[in-house]
Amino acid sequence: MTEPRSVLIVEDESLIAMMLEDFLDSLGHSLAGTCDTVPEALARVEQGGFDVAILDVNLNGQRVWPVADRLAAKGIPYILATGGHIEPPPPEHAAAPVLSKPFTLDAIEPALAAALGG
């Protein structure tokens, strides 16, 4: 297991966000917050105070790439969460770890480790 981290969840489906929160808690990580829109996530990224973010690629029909761009610019690692029904990420985000839906508890820790360079 990686050391406990503070995680920002960017997800537009509240039940999925709650499930992720439960998974993170059971793995010993803490929730820094949840956002369900790109503008809200961008504002939260500016506040900082978290170690890594899990980004749903599609937020109510809007792509999350502006948030990923800002995280990358700030040097904050992130994981792309997707149901797999989208085009590949832009080249600048292609190296980000991917967490496929439906999420499983066993998939969370490896994705976090990959994002955090472990």
N, C-alpha and C positions, 0 to 999 in steps of 0.2 A: 504494500500500500504506500502511496505517496504521503508526504506529510500533510496534515490538515490544511486546507486552502479555503479561501473565501471566494465564492462563485456567484457571478451575476448570470441570471437566466433571462434570456430574451426569447419569449414564446407567446404566441397569441391565443393558444388554447389553454384555458386556466386549469383544466384537469391534467393536462400533460405537464404544465409547470409545477403543479402540486406533486405529481408523481416524481418528477426530477428532484424536487426539494426533499421528498422522503428518501429517495435513493442517496442523495448527497449526505443527508443527516445520518443515515445508517452506515455510511462509509467514513463518518467522522469529519466531514467538511461542513462549512457554515454557508448560509445563504446571505449574500450581500444585498440581494433585492431581485425583483422581477420587473420586467418591462414587456409591454405587448404591442408597442408601435415603434417605428423607426425614430420619430422625433423624441419620444420618451427615452429610448435607449441611448441616443446621442447625448442627451442631457445628462444621463446617468454616467456615461463614459467620462464626461468632463469632470464629474464629481470625484471619480476614482474611488480608491479604497477597497478594491477587490483584486484578486490574483489572476483570475481567469474568467472567461465568459463562455457560455453555451448559447449559440445563436441559431434560432430557427431561421432557415434560409428564406422562407416565405411568410411574411407577417401580413395577414389579411390582404393578400394579393400584391403586396409591395416587397421587393427584394431587400435583403438586409445588408447589401454591399456597402452602403455609406457607413454603417456601424462597424463593419469589418475593416474598412479603410481607416477609420479613426482609431480603432484599437491597434491596428498595425503601426500607425504613425506614432502612437504613444508607447509602443513596445509591450502591449498587454496581450498575452496569448489568448487564443479563442478556438473553440470547436464549432464546426458547422453541423447543425442538426437538420436532417432532411428525411422526408418520406421516400426519396429517390425518384420522384416524378418531375424533376426539373432538369434544365440544361446544366452542363458542368459549370463549376464556379469560374469566375474570371481568372486569368493566369496568375494574378497577384495573390489570389487566395487558394490556389490549387494545392498548395502544400499543407494547408490546415487539416488537422484530423477531422474525420467525419464520424458522426454518431448517427446511425441509421434508426429510423422509426420502424416498428415499435421499439422503444428503449427497453433494455434489460439491465438489471443491476450489475451483472457481470461485464457489461460493455462500458460502464461509466469510468471505472478506474483506469483501464488502458487508454481511453481517450484523453483523460486528464493528464496521465503520464506523458503521452505523446505531445500534447499541447505545451506542457511545461518542460519539454526537452529531456524527459527521463525515460 
